[in-house]
Amino acid sequence: MPDYSALKKNISKLIAEQMRRNQVTGLSIALVDDQEVAWAEGFGYANRRRRVLVTADTVFRAGSITKLFTAAAIMQLVERGRIDLDAPVQQYLPEFSVRTRFHQAVPITVRSLMTHHSGLPSDNFKDYLNEDSEAFHSAIDYLREHHAAFPPDYLFSYSNLNASLLGMIVERVSGETFRNYLADHILKPLKMARTDLKLTGEIYRLLARPYHRGRFETELPLRDLPAGGLYSNVVDLANFIKMVHRGARQNPEGTRQVTGGCGEDGSSEFRQILRPETLEQMLTVQNPDNYLDFDMRVGLSWMIGRSSLDHAGKVCWHDGGTIHYNSMLVILPEHLLGVVILSNSDTGYPVVSRVADETLRMALEIKSALKPGRSQMQIGATAQFPDFKISKFAGEFATLWGLVAVSKLTSGFRAQLMGKDFAMPRHLDGWFELRPFLLGMLPLAAPRTGGLRLLIDYVDNEKILALEQQVGLNRLRAAVGRGYQRNLIPPVWSDRAGRYRAIDKNPILQEFSLVFNKGLLYIDATVRKIGKLKLIIEPVSKSEGIIAGLGRFARETVYCREIEGEAMLEIYGLSFKRLGR
């Protein structure tokens, strides 16, 4: 194995600096080279008050990294001929249904659940934290009473409800509880002794306590266990990475034994739980031809591609985030390198993301002498286009952050978004750069807006808006908006304007304002771990309105329901009572 001592020194320094800057209390990391753990270490505190330090054995909530285990369970049953990925969900869950406005759509399949192309709502935040291990079954009842956001296979739209349904399919097909199935068919074979969906005594003893900006908090278990309920540590998750590496190597002897594990019986072997060809399928992009997905490429529950590691070939990853915990697992299958990072602070996501990228960039240089080249997303030269082409770009677009208004200037375009004005020079690749105006008049070449760029295009005769932005070390492109035409808002909806407060305690959204201003109806809210949103509402009936835009949380339905004789608004499963205008 290569000498990673310089990497350990440099990344340890980076971790300390990033933890201090982002007020992260505790973090652990494991770097895996093929079948060996090259480095595993903890930083900071698992329990600050008791001065308990984080080690490689410290347990954290892994969040949505759980989805990789749910996917592995599904694929084991596929290998046994028990599940067909392209079968409708109703074949395994006959009671499944969802209200829909897309009556000519194709069926929702197991595959579309795994690739986040089901079109189902993102989340049900009511009773989001729940100690009942079977509470995720409530997804069936919730979906029966709520509308799909998109037709299946339309675009990538992340949904935790997808994973809950997958967990139910595992239970129905195997005849076991989801927790027992994971334990018997995945965790025990991989010698992951300190990983579970339940907070058992040993795991509780090793658990890093949750923190908000250095202050101790409490956090109940997540309801949606198959989506994000796993407790684990970096030592156990390193075994999962080794399993993927072993499949990537496609051992010619076809053995099902993998060296390098850490067994309870003292052996150095664990069982390979998936065939190489199955892992290859899981790590293959499933949506290569979906234009609306832009950079959101996905395998079977694995995310594919990170621009900071473009020089590494295929990059497969998944992140995780609960209320306070953040995690990142990234694998470079062509180089048999992987890293997993876990943290116990709600401000930890930028840290786990950057540290993962930097660790693999350095490891790749040490192991394979590969250095990152110049980014392929560099902002290029601007271009001039005839009026007959650029005249199509003007108009208003609905996004989750409110309206984006694009208007034509004498030369080029102006964008108004989030209360600010920007010039829009267009680049040779068709994207518009956003440059702020000096005193509202002269566009500044620098400083720029962190490389923010917009693309305006037509898909199926519908005008769409895409955003390119820098997220940590990565450039991401995603569809964020649709062309928007202002229509008359019915009085029954405009009269509902006012301040609203949740009637049920929840950690996501406590209150919002429904605003009717200048013919526009929108919800002004701050959602935890997401930020400030301005959700434009398009009424479709007296009691239902659709959140305009594209992507996660968009196109979902806002309901006006009567609860205990009082009219209330429901959004994302939460009910809100009006306090006043």
N, C-alpha and C positions, 0 to 999 in steps of 0.2 A: 504494500500500500504506500502511496506517496507520502511525503513528509508535509503534514498540514500545520506544523507549529507556527509558521508565519501567519497563516489564516486565522488560527485561534487567537493570536495576539491582536491582530487588526480588527477582527470581528468583535472580540471582547471589548475593545475600546469603542467601537461603533455602538454596541449595545448599551454600554454605560452612558454614552452621550445621548443616544436616542431616548433611553428611559428617563433621563433627567429632563430633557426637553419636553417630553410628552407626558410627564408625571405618571409613569408606569411603575407600579410597586414591585411586581415580580414577573419573571420570564425564564423559560428554559428552552434549550435548543439541542437538537441532535442532527449531526451530519452523517449520512450513510454513503459509503463507497462500496458498491456491489453488495456483498454479504457481511460487511464489517461496519460497525459504528466507529467512524473516524474521530468523532468528538461528541460528547454529551455533557452538558453543564447547566447549572442553574445560576440565576442572577437575581439579586434583590430579595424581597421577603414574601414568604407564603403567608405569614401572620406577623404583621409589623408589631402589634402590641406585645406579643409574646416573644418577639425577636427570633422567630422561626425562619430560617433561610430557605430559599428555593434550591432544590437539587434536581438532578436528572430524574429522580424517582417521584418528585412532587406531582400530584394529580391536579389537572385542570379540567374545566369543561371544554370539550373540543368543538362545540357548536356544529356548524354544517359540515365539518369533516365527517360527521356521522353519515352523511348521505353516501359517501364512498363505501361504507360497510353495508348500508341498505342495498346499494347497487350490487355489491358482491353477493349478497344473499339471493337477489333476484337472478343473477347470472348463474349461480350454482344450480338453481332450479331450472334454468334454461338448458344447462348442460345435461340435466337428467330427463329432458323432454317433458317437463311438467308445466313450463311456461313458454308461450310464443310471444316474442316481443311485439309483433305486429297484430296481435289479437286485440279486439276491443276490451276495455277494462271490464265491461259487464260480463265477459266470459268468466272472470274470476270473482267479481263482486256484482252479482246480479242486481243488488239493491242500489247500485250507484246510478245517480242521475244528477244533472245540473240544468238549471233554467238557462235558456239560450235564446238569442235573437238571430242566430246563424243557422237557420233550419236546413240549409243545403250543405252544411259542412261535413267533412269526413269524420269518422268516429275517433274518439280519444282512445289511443292505444297505450300499452305498457311502455313502448318506446318513447312516445311523446311525453309521458310522465317523466321519464329518465332524462330527457333532453330539454325540459322546460319549454316544450312547444304544445302543451295541452290546451292552452288558452284559459285555464282555470284561474280564479282569483289568487292573489299572492298569499294572503294570510287571513286567518280568523283570529283577531287579537282579543276576543272575549275569552276569559279564562285561559289566557296564553301561558301563564304560569300555573301549574297544576300538579299535585303530588300523586294523582291517580294514574297508574301505569297504563291503563287502558283508555285514558281520556282522549287519545288521538283518534279513536274510533268515531268521535263526534264529527269528523270531517264529512262523513256520509250525510248526516242530518243537515249540516251547514250548507253543503253544496246543493242539496235538494231544494233549499229555500232561497238560493242566491244565483245570480247570473254569471255565466262565463264572461270573461273580459274580451277575449279574442276567439276567432275560429281556430280550431286545431291546425297546427303546422303553419300558422301565419307568421309568427316571429318568436324569438327567444324572449320569454317573460318569466322571470324567476318566481317560483311558487313553492312554499313549504308544504302546501296541501298536497302537491304531487307526491312528496316523500311519504306523507301519512298514508296515502292510498297504496303506495308500494309496500309499506310495512304491513298493511292489512292483507295485501295479496300474498305476501310471504306467509302470513299466518294461515290464511284460508287454504293455500296449496299444500303447505307442509303439515298442517294440523298441530303446530306448536305455537306458543306465544312468541311474539317477536323477540323478546328478551332471551328466552330460552334458545330460540333458533340461533341467534347471534352467538350466544355463549358456546353452544355445542358444535356448531359448524364453522365458526370463524375464529372466535377469540381463543378457545382452548387449543385448537390445532395450531394456531400461531403463537402459542405460549404468551398470550397477552393477559397475564394474571391480575394485573391492576387496571383493567379496563372493564367497564360495565355500564349498563343503562340505569342502574340503581345505585344510590349512595349507600353502599354497605359499610360495615364498621371499619375495615382496613382502608378502603378508599376514602372514607370520611376523615380518618386519621391523617392521611397524606394530602388531603385537599387544600389547595391554596385558596385562602379567603378572598372574596371579591372586593374591589376598591374603585372608588370614583375620585379621581384627582387626589389620591393619597388618603382618602377618608374611607374607613371600613363601611361596607354596605352588606345587606342581606339579599339573597336571590333564591327564590323557590325553583324547584325543578321545572323544566319545560314540558308542556303538554305533548308537543309533537315529537315524541321520542325518535321515530325514524328519520326525522329531519334534522335534529340537533341535540339529542339527549345524551350523547356519549360522554362519560368521564374517562380520562386516560392520562398517560404521561408520555414523555418523548421516547423513553426506552421501549415501551410497548408499541408505539406508533412506528418506531424504527423497524420493528419486525414486520409490520404491514408493508413498509417501503421495500424491505428485502424480498418479500413475496412478489411484489410487482417487478422488481429487478430480475428475479429468477425467471419469471415469465418472459421478460424482455430478452433474456439470454437464450431462450428456447433450447434448453439442455438437450443435446442429441441423444442421450441415453433414455430420455423420457421419464426419468425418475421422479417420484412424487416426494422425495426427501430433499430438504434444503439445509445446507450447513450454515452455521452462523447464528442460529436462534439461541434463545436462552431459556431452556426448559426447567420446570420445577424439579424434575427428577435428576438434574445435573447433566443431562445430555445436551449436546449442541445441535440438536436437530428439531425442526418443526415441519409440519406437513404443508405442502403446497396446496392451497385451497381452490385454485382456479387453473384451468388449462392455459398454456401459452396463447393458443388461438382465441380463447375467450378474452384474455387480457388485451390482446391486440385489437379485438373488436371494441372493447371498452375505451381504448385510448385512440380510436380513430374518429375523426370529425364526422358527425352525423348530419350536419347542416351546411355542407360546402357551397350549395347553390342558392341559399336564402339571402337575397340581397339586403333585406331589411335588418339582418343580424349583424352586418358590418364585422366588427372584431369579436363579437360574442360567438366564438366557435366552441362547440361542446361535443364531447364524446358521450358515452353512456354514464352520465352523472359526473364525469371528469370535465373540468374546463381545460381548453387546449389553447396554448399560445400566450406568451408574455413578451412584449416588445423589448424589454430590457435583456432578454435572453434569446433574442432572435438568432444569434450566432451558434446556439447550442442545438439546433435542430428542433425536434418535437419537444414541447414543454407541456407537462400535464400537472394540474394543480387543483386544489380546492381550499378556500378559506373558510373561516367560521367566526361567528360573532353572536354571543348571547347578550344579555343586558350589560354585563360587566366583563366577560371573558372574550378574548380574541385569539385567533389561531391561523396558521398558514402551513400547508403541506404542499411541497413542489417536488416533482421528479423529472429528471432528464433521462428518459429511458435509453436513448442512444449512447449515453455515456455512463449509465448505471450509477448516477449520483442523485441523491435526494436529501431534502432537509425538511424538518418539522420544527415549528416554533409555537409555543403556547404562552399566553400571558393572562394575568388576573385583573386587568384594569380596563375600564370602558374606553380609555383614550389610547389603547394599545394597538389599534389596527395599523396606523402608519408605521409603527415600529416593526411588527411582525412581517409586514409586507416588504419593507425596505431591507431588513436584515436577511430575509430569505433570498431576495434577489442578489444582494451583495455577496452573501456566502457562496451561492452557486456560481456566480461570476468568478470569484477567486478560486474556488475548487476546480472549476473547469480549466482555468488557466494553468493551475498546478498539475492537474492530471493529464490534460490533453493539449496543453499549450495553445488553447484557443482564447483569443481576446475579442471583446465586443468591437464590431466595426462601427462605422458611422450609421446612425439611425436612418432607416428607410422612410421615416416620417418627418424628415427635415422640411421646414417651411421653404418653399422654392420661390422662384421669380413670379411676379404678378403678370397678368395678361389682360388685354383689352378685348372686349367682345362687342359685336354690333348690337344696336338697340333691339333688333327684332329677336335676339336670343335672350338678352338679360331682362327684357320686359316681363318675362314669365316669373321672375323671382320675387317681385314685390307682393306684399300681402301680410296677413297676420297668421301666426302659428300658435296653437295651443300646446303648452308644455306643463309639466308639473310645477314649474316655477312662475307660472303666469303666461301672459301673452308675450310673444316676440314679434315685434312689428318691423318689417323690412320695407323701406321706401327708396325710390330712385332719386338720386341726386343728379346734378348736371353731368357729373362724371362719377360713375360707380353707384354705390348704395350706402345707405345708413341703416343700422340696426338699433332698435330700442329694446332693451331687456333689463329686467330687475332695476328699473328706474334710471338706467344710464344709457348714453348714446355712444355708438361706435361707428367708425368708418369701416367699410367692408371691401378692401382690395381683394380681387379674385386671383387665385394662383393657377398655374398651368395644369394642375391636377383637378381643377374644378371647385376646390374648396375656397371659402371666403375666410380670410383672417379678420379678427376683430381688433381694431385699434381705437383706443379712447380718444375723444376729441379734447383738445386744449381749450379751456374756457368755452366749450360747446361749439367751437368753430373750426379749429385746425386739427386734422388727425395727427396723432403722435406716432412716429415710427418706433419710438422707444420711450419709456418702458412699455412693453406690450402686456397683454393679458395672460401671460403664462403660456402662450401658444394656442389659445382657444381658437378653434376654427369651426365654421358652419358649412354644411352642404345642403343645398336645396335641390330636390329632384322630384320626379314623378314616378309613382309606382301604381300600376293599374288605374291610371288617370287620376290619382290622388296625390296632391302635393305633400311632401314629407320634409321634415327638418332633421338633420343629423348633427351631432356634436362630436368634435375631436378635442380631447383635453389630456393634460398630463396628470396622472395619478401616481404619486410616488416616482418611481423610475420608469413607469410604463405610460405609453401613449395609448389611449382607448378611444374607439369610435363606436357610437351607438345612435340608433334612431330615438329621438326624444320628443318629436312634435309632429302634428298634422296641420295642414291648412285649415283655417278657422273662419267661418262666416258667422257674423253676428246676426242672431235672430231675436225676435221679440220674446222676452221672458214672460211667461204667464204670471199674472198677479198672484196665483196660488203659491208660486215659488218665491217671487220677490217679497211677498209679505212675510216670508219665513226668516228674513234677514235678522241677525242679532247675534248675541253671544251665547255659546252653548258649552255645557260642562258634562263630562261623562257621568253616568249614573252608577257605573260599576268601577271599582278601583282597578287600575291597570297601569303598567309601567311605560306605555307607549305614547298615548295621547290623552291628555287630561281635559283640554278645552280647545275651542277654536271659535272663530267668528265667521258667520256666513254673511258675505258682503254683497250688496247690490249697488253698483256704481257705474254710471255712464253706460247703462244697458248691458253690463257684464255681471254675471253671478258667479261668485267664487268663494271657496273656503280658504281662509287665511289661518294657517296652523304651523306649529313647530312640533315635529315628530322626533322622538328620542332616537339618537344614532343615525338619523337621516337628515334632520335640519329643517329649515324654514321652507314651507311649501305654499303655493298659491294654486289651488286646484279649481280649475274652471269647470262649472257644472252646465251640462246640456240637458235640460228637462226633456224627457220622452213621454211622460204622462203626469198626472196630478201627484202621483206618489213615488215616481222614480226619475232619477237623473243620472247621467253618465259623466264620469270624470274624463275630460278631454285630454288628448295627448297620446303618447306611445311609451311602451316600456312598462317596467314593474310599477304597480299601483295605479297605472292609467287604465282607462276604459272600464273601470269597475263601477258598480252601481251604488248610488246613494239612495236610501229608502226613507220615505216618511212613513213611520209606523205608529200605531196607537198602542201604547203600553199603559195598562191600568187606567184607561180612560183619558190619557194625555198624549198629545201628538209629540213625537220625538223623531230626530234624525238618526239614522244608522249608517255608519261608514266603517268598512273593514271589520265588521262584526261587532263594533262598539256602538252603544246607544247613548245619545246625548240629549239633554233637556235644555230648552231655551231659558236663559236667565233674564233676558230683556233685550230690547233693541239697542 
